[in-house]
Amino acid sequence: MALTLKQKAVLNRHIGVLEGISWVACIDEKMRPIAEAINTVCSELEMLLDDDGGAGDE
């Protein structure tokens, strides 16, 4: 399934939010497992974006 440019922009925005939450979670030692899980999700979403050929200008 090819993502539209709008969908890619939305995913990029969400990835940025998740990365910010992950960074904040890293500050507290107890939250580090959550931060690592969020980083895993971000990595998977970034791979999805990298692998997607896209649908052009839709």
C-alpha positions in Angstrom: 0.0 0.0 0.0 1.4 3.4 -1.0 1.1 6.2 1.4 0.1 9.7 0.2 2.2 12.7 1.0 -0.4 13.8 3.5 -0.3 10.4 5.3 3.5 10.6 5.3 3.4 14.1 6.8 1.0 12.9 9.5 3.2 9.9 10.3 6.3 12.1 10.5 4.5 14.4 12.9 3.4 11.5 15.1 6.9 10.1 15.1 8.2 13.5 16.3 5.7 13.5 19.2 6.6 10.0 20.2 10.3 10.8 20.1 9.7 13.8 22.4 7.7 11.6 24.8 10.5 9.1 24.7 13.1 11.7 25.5 11.1 12.9 28.5 10.6 9.3 29.7 14.4 8.7 29.5 14.9 11.3 32.3 13.3 9.0 34.9 15.0 5.7 35.5 11.7 4.0 36.1 10.4 5.1 32.7 13.3 3.9 30.6 11.6 0.6 29.6 8.7 2.7 28.3 11.1 5.0 26.4 12.8 2.0 24.8 9.4 0.6 23.7 8.5 4.0 22.2 11.8 4.1 20.4 11.1 0.7 18.9 7.7 1.9 17.7 9.3 5.0 16.2 11.9 2.8 14.4 9.3 0.6 13.0 7.3 3.6 11.7 10.4 5.1 10.2 11.1 1.8 8.4 7.6 1.8 7.1 8.1 5.3 5.7 11.5 4.4 4.2 10.1 1.2 2.5 7.0 2.9 1.1 7.3 4.0 -2.5 4.6 6.6 -2.0 1.7 7.6 -4.1 3.1 10.8 -5.5 1.3 14.1 -5.0 -2.0 12.7 -3.7 
